[in-house]
Amino acid sequence: MSEAVVVERHGVFAEARGGRPRPVLSRRNIMIYGTLAVLAIYYLLPIYVMVVTSLKGMPEVRLGNIFAPPLEITFEPWVKAWSSVCTGLNCEGLSRGFLNSIKITVPSVIFSIAVASVNGYALAMWRFKGANIFFTILIIGAFIPYQVMIYPMVILLREIGLYGDLAGLVLVHTIFGMPILTLLFRNYFSSVPEELFKAARVDGAGFWRIYFKIMVPMALPIFVVAVILQSTAIWNDFLFGVIFTRPESYPMTVQLNNIVNSVTGVKEYNVNMAATLLSGVVPLAIYFFSGKLFVRGIAAGAVKG
Amino acid sequence: MQPSVSIKDLKLDFGNVPVLRNLNLDIGKGEFLVLLGSSGCGKSTLLNCIAGLLEPTDGSIYINGQNVTWAEPSQRGIGMVFQSYALYPQMTVEGNLSFGLANARVPKDEIKRRISHAAEILQIEPLLKRKPSALSGGQRQRVAIGRALVRDVDVFLFDEPLSNLDAKLRADLRVEIKRLHQSLQNTMIYVTHDQVEAMTLADRIAIMKGGVVMQLSSPDEIYNRPVNKYVADFIGSPSMNFIKGSLRHDGEARVKLGQLDFSLNDYSFTRSDFEGEVWFGIRPEHVLFADAASNAPVSFEVKAELVEPMGGLTLIWSSLEGTPFRLLVDGQAKVRVGDTIIAGFDPARASIFDMQEELRI
């Protein structure tokens, strides 16, 4: 074997050809993947504990080995959490809260996105007089803490007779979703080339025709983003749910709180954890199934195109 | 004859910035008018005003004798082609072509007839079922022209339609637009900053600067008799040589450029009584070279400082009386840097402007 001809100067190799070889176990790789692994474990560990505990029976939970996998897998806590755990006086489990949450989330998501997308479109494309003032007011609205507006909101709903009604809560969600969603849609529509809008006007299309025929089909990715943001936010909402509804129409989050925080009897950690996981299933599923679309939509909003 | 498009005292301000100032323009039926100018001169703004996409601050616009100043774009009888094509991305080519007609509630079979007619003219029949994203730049622009075509309008507006295409496609589509105009005989208003497009396409060119039309004439007139130094400088590539000199009348009009002193007998004056400091302008392609220069009314020696061969022609940079002086010579001429060459010109082909207002003399 002849000695390798290596010119030791600024990475110049006599035999270099094609892509530069990169060792798998370089210091760089170990650092990057090590850090990622540690962070992943840090985030996944609580979920692991939740899942594991929810599959244990109470005697096993009492042993206190929260990281140990279940010796005997049981779905009893899940069934109980869903259908028979008691919150206050009724013992129907989370299933009722689940239905309530659906009844709240679906219309709220639809209305808030419908309103906000039209808002964003009008602000970005039609540049009417005072559009900037409207937009500024809306954005300021996004920065005011919700707590400030709760009391006047309650009075307002009482006056129009919607307090305690699901319709009232839907209205509240629609209003509070508007600033951020309008911003989202306005920014997206601002990135649509103005000439497209002009062409449509020359073609004789009006406000709604341009919106439905040209803008909405183009904005599908951003609609997906909005649906994900809104449905998770509304599903996870606790504050408005507890304030603007009555106990029989409490959303799942409020019910979950009542289950976990009930002070009577034995603390059934396994049932609590199962209940928590159950109430997180919907947002989790939404992310899971629309992750790709979500990323694409976020990217579409960020760059021109 | 009634003009096809008529612009009367048009004024437009963006806030406090005047973009168009008291513009008056008459465009005849079937005329191809090019609005030419560098960016920010107001040419696109004017086109948008004609289209009804921008509201003028003052003044009015007539199309076919009707005051359309307050009319919607779709009510004006115009079709518009944009630089970025502006095709509706989610619709097929057919959808793009039919959108305007469907908005106007044109019957289905009529839409079909017009689309197939336009597709035939523009040779886009095989593309009708495709989405714009599956088309090349040239095909997209053809569809965009088709969108104006199907609407059966009197006036076509083009907003820099070829600027996004590469050089070869641009030349091809330019010819096609010219051919289209010849066969349709519609009024066309075409905005561009490309003087080649302007010279080749236009019946008349309106050169704009700072919201004002500086000269409105035929391409030939603009090239040979520019009204001021800006227009003379703007039109022509490489641009005109300007040499400081003075003009006097003793028996005959004579110009003095440093050492050179020659008669202007064959020059056609706009203002024959002017005397004093002038800009003497002569186009590089009108500068004669070698043997032809020796026989020219004015000839002199200059030194080649830089040589730019362009194939068919070669541009030689030199200087005359302290100012850069360019000559365009045949590509076969063998000239090297440092050579002393004989150059000359015929003063009849020159353009002379006064120093103060830089207007043609």
HADDOCK unambig.tbl for C-alpha pairs under 7 A between the chains (distance, minus, plus):
assign (segid A and resid 195 and name CA) (segid B and resid 82 and name CA) 6.76 0.50 0.50
assign (segid A and resid 195 and name CA) (segid B and resid 86 and name CA) 5.60 0.50 0.50
assign (segid A and resid 196 and name CA) (segid B and resid 86 and name CA) 4.52 0.50 0.50
assign (segid A and resid 196 and name CA) (segid B and resid 87 and name CA) 6.70 0.50 0.50
assign (segid A and resid 196 and name CA) (segid B and resid 88 and name CA) 6.88 0.50 0.50
assign (segid A and resid 198 and name CA) (segid B and resid 53 and name CA) 6.79 0.50 0.50
assign (segid A and resid 199 and name CA) (segid B and resid 86 and name CA) 6.47 0.50 0.50
assign (segid A and resid 201 and name CA) (segid B and resid 73 and name CA) 6.38 0.50 0.50
assign (segid A and resid 201 and name CA) (segid B and resid 74 and name CA) 6.71 0.50 0.50
assign (segid A and resid 202 and name CA) (segid B and resid 73 and name CA) 4.92 0.50 0.50
assign (segid A and resid 202 and name CA) (segid B and resid 74 and name CA) 4.86 0.50 0.50
assign (segid A and resid 202 and name CA) (segid B and resid 79 and name CA) 6.89 0.50 0.50
assign (segid A and resid 203 and name CA) (segid B and resid 74 and name CA) 5.82 0.50 0.50
assign (segid A and resid 203 and name CA) (segid B and resid 99 and name CA) 6.89 0.50 0.50
assign (segid A and resid 203 and name CA) (segid B and resid 100 and name CA) 4.13 0.50 0.50
assign (segid A and resid 204 and name CA) (segid B and resid 74 and name CA) 4.57 0.50 0.50
assign (segid A and resid 204 and name CA) (segid B and resid 100 and name CA) 5.99 0.50 0.50
assign (segid A and resid 204 and name CA) (segid B and resid 103 and name CA) 5.97 0.50 0.50
assign (segid A and resid 204 and name CA) (segid B and resid 104 and name CA) 6.92 0.50 0.50
assign (segid A and resid 205 and name CA) (segid B and resid 103 and name CA) 6.10 0.50 0.50
assign (segid A and resid 214 and name CA) (segid B and resid 88 and name CA) 6.59 0.50 0.50
assign (segid A and resid 217 and name CA) (segid B and resid 90 and name CA) 6.38 0.50 0.50
assign (segid A and resid 218 and name CA) (segid B and resid 90 and name CA) 6.58 0.50 0.50
